[in-house]
Amino acid sequence: MNAKSTDEKYTELIGELRLKLNLLADKIAPKVYEYEFLKQ
């Protein structure tokens, strides 16, 4: 994905996508350690 674009719609959508990905990562992070996919 492009980091920057002059297209306003693309910039808006990519910002929203990144926000949702961060929220999802925060939600699943505890389970990653609980089910020992990663060791702390």
FENKARA-V822045 format. One record per pair of residues at least 12 apart in sequence whose C-alpha atoms are under 10 Angstrom apart, sorted by the first residue. I is the first residue (numbers start at 0). GAP is how many residues later the second one is. D is the distance in Angstrom with one decimal. If there is no record, write none. Layout:
BEGIN
<<I:GAP:D> <I:GAP:D>>
END
This chain:
BEGIN
<<0:13:8.4> <1:12:8.8> <2:12:9.9>>
END
